[in-house]
Amino acid sequence: MLKLNNIKIYEDLENEKLIEKCLKKYNIVSSDVLSWKIIKKSIDARNKFDIHYNYTICVKVKNENKYSKIEKLEENNNLSLQVVNNQNNIRNEIITNHGNNVNFNLTHKLKNPIIVGSGPAGLFAALTFIENNIKPIIIEQGKNVEERQKDILDFTENRNLNVHSNVQFGEGGAGTFSDGKLTTGINSKYCKVVLKEFVKFGAPTEILYLAKPHIGTDKLINIIKNMREYIIKMGGKFYFNTKAIDFNISDNKIKSVITKNLIDNSINEFYTDTVILAIGHSSRDTFYKIYEKGLLLEPKNFSVGVRIEHLQEEINKAQYGTKCKLKLPPAEYKLSCHLPSARSCYTFCMCPGGQVIASSSEEKEIVTNGMSTFARNGKNANSAVLVNVTPEDFEKSSPLEGINFQKKLENLAFKLGGQNYNAPVQRFEDFLNNVKSTKIGTVTPSYTPGYTLSNLNDILPKFVSETLKQGILNFDTKLKGFANPDSILTGVETRSSSPVRILRDESLNSNIKGIYPCGEGAGYAGGIMSAAVDGIRCAISCIQ
């Protein structure tokens, strides 16, 4: 395979025309080409007068020696790694890929592991088990993704909050009703596996090569449904509307999980020696329960802040300029700064052409998040703007005090918004000047079920509000218009990550043998990709 790097394209081309240009640049005879595929596609917009696509293409040719000066690409779909098991014996774990079917080919004696939570970590742990002929049981307090979608709509339209089935809880996890971003900062060979699995279950193939892939909520819903149906077909079982309320532990080992059916209130006990805790960052009841049962937890840094909205066309102009003739997708951004106060401010989960959504999971609390569809064709761009919070910022009477910090902010936002699930919103200029907003300017808030003009300074801790002001002004020097007086701030964003970490050892076991803390809620991931990868890793560790 020949690797054709740094191919600059200044026009929107169909694939056939694209490959013609690539072959011409590298002087490859078209009749020598056996096959080709795109490895990477990105947008280079660093110079507003030289915006272009940058491609990397992989080409398989006859007479490869004829092109000896072109870089070779050795593609290996059989991923492998070495893992140290609990007895410190080293063995190979081979992951084979047949077409788009990923098989985790490991010897095992495991039967019926329990997975608590069906977000990305839980689902990819389940898929890993299934590919090893292990039939997992998935326990999820929320509903399946189709019914969950109805509950979310009922909340945004009628203010009827289902505390067990909402943006935070239910099949697919919190990431399903977000932007579906598949970018990640981790470097793991499993990332490629995760992308291929998404394609297998219905994601567009372009996520395999785009520099910043995303799926969008509209497509994720069906993909999650397809995953569930495949797991059931292969022998796995899902128990929706079923909450894990207790854990039977004996001799420092897990013996069973006790659940409550949220429809008929019946109590059931699932006997097992293996539990993957993929509970998500908002499963506060479960955090309290496992702390009570003796699992080791520690407080961790997290972040709080607001959602900021701009007109998407203004973000496009700031990022792309006005001269580019390419049909570029809605522009994104990712900004951060470290301030003299030693606080950091950064944007998170930027949703081009999206909307700010109601993400409450408890009564009398306001939580915001961002969401967009695959097309990203909404009028506004939105992103979280966050400030780092450390355990030193709140009482440390227990590892769970960060949860109380979050809850206090969410309850204050509920009161400020009018105690009817309206979110408090404010123009940035008014926030900067510490006065209540009395009007909306060029940017209309997208939050539903509704919003209330407010002064967010009244509820945010001073270190948060001051850092946000300095941070947004700093970002304006990097992205013109970010501090637009009419940009809208919506409060509050508190669930970007878990405020607690469930401790685990090198084998990914907690201090209670057989319980594997997993994913974002356990403090080991930060998004769909890293959570899915952690689910794979935990399942493999269970199988050893």
Order of alpha helices (4+ residues) and beta strands (2+ residues): beta-alpha-beta-beta-beta-beta-beta-beta-alpha-beta-alpha-alpha-alpha-beta-beta-beta-beta-beta-alpha-beta-beta-alpha-beta-beta-beta-beta-beta-alpha-beta-alpha-beta-alpha-beta-beta-beta-alpha
